[in-house]
Amino acid sequence: MIWLQAGVCLIVWIAYGFLLRRSSERLRQRMHSMRRGWRVLLGSVGLLVGLGVLVVGLSFVVSLGALTGGSLTTEGWVSVAIIGLVFVHIQVLGAAAMTSLVLEEVTAPTRGTSVSQEKK
């Protein structure tokens, strides 16, 4: 039963990721409007905090006895789904901040290659 519950949660988390993808342009603009230092902090802390939320949240669910007989209770299942959604959201924000830092460093070529052309 736990595999079915995990599969449903996975589908929900992937669907949420696709919903966040729709607003990626808005998120990209918001990241570029932030100062570089804030983006470094958001990216670094966001990726680590997301992992912390996942580990602590799942540990808390298990400690409450939500895992019984090879499956999750209904409350545990809902809790795991919500914890996963929070994890996905924080990871998207952290990754967007890090990506904006990397893309900022990439320069677009303004001229073509320097191939000499013969004058006619």
Rosetta blueprint (number, residue, H / E / L):
1 M L
2 I H
3 W H
4 L H
5 Q H
6 A H
7 G H
8 V H
9 C H
10 L H
11 I H
12 V H
13 W H
14 I H
15 A H
16 Y H
17 G H
18 F H
19 L H
20 L H
21 R H
22 R H
23 S L
24 S H
25 E H
26 R H
27 L H
28 R H
29 Q H
30 R H
31 M H
32 H H
33 S H
34 M L
35 R L
36 R H
37 G H
38 W H
39 R H
40 V H
41 L H
42 L H
43 G H
44 S H
45 V H
46 G H
47 L H
48 L H
49 V H
50 G H
51 L H
52 G H
53 V H
54 L H
55 V H
56 V H
57 G H
58 L H
59 S H
60 F H
61 V H
62 V H
63 S H
64 L L
65 G L
66 A L
67 L E
68 T E
69 G L
70 G L
71 S E
72 L E
73 T L
74 T H
75 E H
76 G H
77 W H
78 V H
79 S H
80 V H
81 A H
82 I H
83 I H
84 G H
85 L H
86 V H
87 F H
88 V H
89 H H
90 I H
91 Q H
92 V H
93 L H
94 G H
95 A H
96 A H
97 A H
98 M H
99 T H
100 S H
101 L H
102 V H
103 L H
104 E H
105 E H
106 V L
107 T L
108 A L
109 P L
110 T L
111 R L
112 G L
113 T L
114 S L
115 V L
116 S L
117 Q L
118 E L
119 K L
120 K L
